[in-house]
Amino acid sequence: MKNLSNIIFTKPKFTGLPSAWVEHVPFAFYLIEILKPSLFVELGTFTGASYFSFCQAVKQLGVSTQSFAIDHWKGDFQSGFINDRVFQLVDNINRNHFHEFSKLLRMSFDEALPNFENNTIDLLHIDGCHTYEAAKHDFETWLPKMSDRGVVLFHDTQERVGDFGVWKLFQELKLTYTTCEFLHGHGLGIVCTGKHVSQDFIEFVHNCDENSFSQKLFAALGKLAASEKYTSSHKAEAGKQPVLIAKLYFSQADQNFSEINSVYSFCAKNESELMFQITSNEKISQFRFDPLENYLLIKLNDIRFYHGVKPVFASYQLSSNAVYVVKDVFLFSTQDPSFTISFREPLLIDNVIFNVEYLETGIKTLESMAEVINKLKTENELLQQKQRSYYQMFLSKDTRSDDLDGELQKTISRLLILHHSRFNQLLLWIEKSIKFVMFKMIGRKK
Ligand SMILES: C[S@@+](CC[C@H](N)C(=O)[O-])C[C@H]1O[C@@H](n2cnc3c(N)ncnc32)[C@H](O)[C@@H]1O
């Protein structure tokens, strides 16, 4: 790897929202530096994790690259359906940071084709729908647009679940083109379609096998980029507040929850209503609400269901994987917090509104944990005192078969057990989280 600046070690700035692409950000920086593309196009941008990484490098390196992000911003059946908020967010970031050289084209990939001359694109990133047929279609329709120094990237070459089929297309392309593949971060395939790709890059591709230095370097840097995901400086351009992303899964009858039946909603931290539009005409029997992919302290004020404009009043059971619940405040010690809402009978619902308050998110949740622990400790001590005084009272009595006292004692013991197990769970979690924070701090110092 020749003549590189420190760009590959730069902290990603726009990866604060969920994306399966984050582990490739350092490589995106590298690509811009080594290829210096005049024209870069991305098919499939979603929240912009990949696209803005390329843009960040273009800006930082001062390379003259015209960039285009193409997406209809509707989502798809593999990555989930999205609402308008995603586009607004991406558009704001683009206007505020990269408008001099970057344009968003909100349309289908096919519709965007006439906007580009043949033999002009130096770097193309294909990350739309990941079935074999869709990826092949995107590659074949955009290939004529590639310049003689053209390089095409495919994300998800290692993803083999369901109908993901980029891996199969990539196997085929390997027979015709000079290629290499990163195995981490769901796989990133690199295909040199041009006849005159930079010699330095061709050399890199030839040397990038499974155990090579570059494979290991970018995998390690990718992990670091992903671990910094939630502490990145990505701010919500809408409102300059951190944007929270929530997801709602819906299921009919006995179906399992899946990405096909899911929708996103975005929320600035100071907003309280999360609205989900459901893309199904069938009756729904269960929802799973994932408020955030991180530790979380949340207040769930209200859930409202609608069919069209009509409210749907239904009784349901609410459960969660929270470690501690006080009334409508839920504390999650997992990075996959979720609520499950089960209806007695399936219902026609096409809009759901959650009124929530995100009280603490991420590592900051730890601080509020200390308060909860102290509260629990006090409660625990009070209960123990009560139990001791109860025994003293009990032992001082002549008879030991007082029913009321027996019930009281059982209740106190039950409460104690409950509190103890919660308390231990919390302690374990705190210990784990502190280790995690220490690990990150030590990592940073190095
Ligand atoms: C996997 S996501 C892209 C992820 C993104 N590169 C990242 O860094 O997180 C796929 C995106 O492609 C878009 N998409 C899929 N097929 C499309 C098509 N034919 N035309 C336009 N957009 C499409 C979806 O709206 C979705 O936002």
The ligand as an SDF file (V2000), in Angstrom:
LIG
                    3D

 27 29  0  0  0  0  0  0  0  0999 V2000
  -29.1370   -1.6860    1.9720 C   0  0  0  0  0  0  0  0  0  0  0  0
  -29.7920   -0.1230    1.8020 S   0  0  0  0  0  0  0  0  0  0  0  0
  -28.3660    0.8450    1.4650 C   0  0  0  0  0  0  0  0  0  0  0  0
  -27.4410    0.9410    2.6480 C   0  0  0  0  0  0  0  0  0  0  0  0
  -26.4270    2.0520    2.5790 C   0  0  0  0  0  0  0  0  0  0  0  0
  -25.4960    1.9320    1.4950 N   0  0  0  0  0  0  0  0  0  0  0  0
  -25.7000    2.1810    3.9160 C   0  0  0  0  0  0  0  0  0  0  0  0
  -24.5480    2.6030    3.9250 O   0  0  0  0  0  0  0  0  0  0  0  0
  -26.2780    1.8850    4.9650 O   0  0  0  0  0  0  0  0  0  0  0  0
  -30.5690   -0.2490    0.2560 C   0  0  0  0  0  0  0  0  0  0  0  0
  -31.2170    1.0450   -0.2360 C   0  0  0  0  0  0  0  0  0  0  0  0
  -31.4760    0.8740   -1.6310 O   0  0  0  0  0  0  0  0  0  0  0  0
  -32.7010    1.5010   -1.9690 C   0  0  0  0  0  0  0  0  0  0  0  0
  -33.1860    0.8100   -3.1760 N   0  0  0  0  0  0  0  0  0  0  0  0
  -33.3150   -0.5400   -3.3540 C   0  0  0  0  0  0  0  0  0  0  0  0
  -33.6590   -0.8010   -4.6300 N   0  0  0  0  0  0  0  0  0  0  0  0
  -33.7540    0.4020   -5.2670 C   0  0  0  0  0  0  0  0  0  0  0  0
  -34.0420    0.7860   -6.6230 C   0  0  0  0  0  0  0  0  0  0  0  0
  -34.2860   -0.1020   -7.5680 N   0  0  0  0  0  0  0  0  0  0  0  0
  -34.0390    2.1010   -6.9230 N   0  0  0  0  0  0  0  0  0  0  0  0
  -33.7650    3.0320   -5.9520 C   0  0  0  0  0  0  0  0  0  0  0  0
  -33.4580    2.7250   -4.6660 N   0  0  0  0  0  0  0  0  0  0  0  0
  -33.4570    1.4270   -4.3320 C   0  0  0  0  0  0  0  0  0  0  0  0
  -33.5740    1.3560   -0.7210 C   0  0  0  0  0  0  0  0  0  0  0  0
  -34.4810    2.4340   -0.6340 O   0  0  0  0  0  0  0  0  0  0  0  0
  -32.5450    1.3830    0.4260 C   0  0  0  0  0  0  0  0  0  0  0  0
  -32.4560    2.6690    0.9970 O   0  0  0  0  0  0  0  0  0  0  0  0
  1  2  1  0
  2  3  1  0
  2 10  1  0
  3  4  1  0
  4  5  1  0
  5  6  1  0
  5  7  1  0
  7  8  2  0
  7  9  1  0
 10 11  1  0
 11 12  1  0
 11 26  1  0
 12 13  1  0
 13 14  1  0
 13 24  1  0
 14 15  1  0
 14 23  1  0
 15 16  2  0
 16 17  1  0
 17 18  1  0
 17 23  2  0
 18 19  1  0
 18 20  2  0
 20 21  1  0
 21 22  2  0
 22 23  1  0
 24 25  1  0
 24 26  1  0
 26 27  1  0
M  CHG  2   2   1   9  -1
M  END
$$$$
